[in-house]
């Protein structure tokens, strides 16, 4: 086993631990807004760790480029998805997404 293999395994292990901890946080939290805070590390930080592990293991290759393109998509789309989820939860609770509205009346 080389140093590259060990480093890649450590990065993957950190990603797995992060996803498990985030999953536990989602399970324990009571409302959707608290749960959204625990989704972000699993959806944003863990993929960065996996992409780094691919880079360490493969070096610069076609696989690495594809991994980083997928990561770029996740980094761009993640905040929009979180915002849309929070807005949908707000609409479900109050009937309107704007603050200070009481059911749209």
C-alpha positions as CSV (number, residue, x, y, z in Angstrom):
1,X,0.0,0.0,0.0
2,X,1.3,3.4,-1.0
3,X,0.9,6.7,0.8
4,X,-1.6,7.7,-2.0
5,X,-3.8,4.8,-1.2
6,X,-3.8,5.5,2.5
7,X,-4.6,9.2,1.9
8,X,-7.4,8.3,-0.5
9,X,-8.8,5.8,2.1
10,X,-8.6,8.4,4.8
11,X,-10.4,11.0,2.7
12,X,-13.1,8.4,1.8
13,X,-13.4,7.4,5.5
14,X,-13.8,11.1,6.5
15,X,-16.6,11.5,3.9
16,X,-18.4,8.4,5.2
17,X,-18.1,9.6,8.8
18,X,-19.4,13.0,7.8
19,X,-22.4,11.5,6.0
20,X,-23.2,9.3,8.9
21,X,-23.0,12.2,11.4
22,X,-25.2,14.3,9.1
23,X,-27.7,11.5,8.8
24,X,-27.8,11.2,12.6
25,X,-28.4,15.0,12.9
26,X,-31.3,14.8,10.4
27,X,-32.8,11.9,12.4
28,X,-32.5,13.8,15.7
29,X,-33.7,17.3,14.8
30,X,-37.3,18.1,15.1
31,X,-38.3,20.5,12.3
32,X,-37.3,20.8,8.7
33,X,-35.3,24.0,9.2
34,X,-33.0,22.3,11.7
35,X,-32.7,19.3,9.5
36,X,-31.6,21.4,6.5
37,X,-28.5,22.5,8.5
38,X,-27.4,18.8,8.7
39,X,-28.1,18.1,5.0
40,X,-25.5,20.6,3.8
41,X,-22.3,18.9,5.1
42,X,-23.5,15.6,3.5
43,X,-24.4,17.3,0.3
44,X,-21.5,19.6,-0.1
45,X,-18.5,18.8,2.1
46,X,-18.6,15.0,1.7
47,X,-18.5,15.2,-2.1
48,X,-15.5,17.4,-1.9
49,X,-13.7,14.7,0.2
50,X,-14.7,12.0,-2.3
51,X,-13.5,14.2,-5.2
52,X,-10.2,14.7,-3.4
53,X,-9.9,11.0,-2.8
54,X,-10.4,10.4,-6.6
55,X,-7.8,13.0,-7.4
56,X,-5.3,11.4,-5.0
57,X,-5.9,7.9,-6.2
58,X,-6.2,8.5,-9.9
59,X,-4.1,11.6,-10.4
60,X,-5.2,13.9,-13.3
61,X,-7.2,11.7,-15.6
62,X,-10.6,11.6,-17.4
63,X,-12.2,10.2,-14.2
64,X,-10.9,13.1,-12.2
65,X,-12.2,15.7,-14.6
66,X,-15.7,14.0,-14.6
67,X,-15.6,13.9,-10.8
68,X,-14.8,17.6,-10.5
69,X,-17.5,18.5,-13.0
70,X,-20.0,16.5,-11.0
71,X,-18.7,18.3,-7.9
72,X,-19.1,21.7,-9.6
73,X,-22.8,20.8,-10.3
74,X,-23.3,19.9,-6.7
75,X,-21.7,23.0,-5.4
76,X,-23.9,25.2,-7.7
77,X,-27.2,23.3,-7.3
78,X,-27.0,22.5,-3.5
79,X,-27.8,25.9,-2.1
80,X,-30.6,26.4,-4.6
81,X,-32.1,23.0,-3.6
82,X,-31.8,23.9,0.1
83,X,-33.5,27.3,-0.5
84,X,-36.3,25.7,-2.4
85,X,-36.8,23.1,0.3
86,X,-37.0,25.8,3.0
87,X,-39.4,27.8,0.9
88,X,-41.6,24.8,0.3
89,X,-41.7,24.1,4.0
90,X,-42.6,27.7,4.8
91,X,-45.4,27.6,2.2
92,X,-46.7,24.3,3.7
93,X,-46.7,25.8,7.2
94,X,-48.1,29.3,6.6
95,X,-49.5,29.2,3.1
96,X,-47.1,31.9,1.9
97,X,-43.3,32.2,1.7
98,X,-43.0,35.8,2.7
99,X,-42.4,36.7,6.3
100,X,-45.2,38.3,8.2
101,X,-47.9,36.8,6.1
102,X,-50.6,34.7,7.9
103,X,-51.8,32.3,5.2
104,X,-51.9,34.8,2.4
105,X,-54.7,37.0,3.8
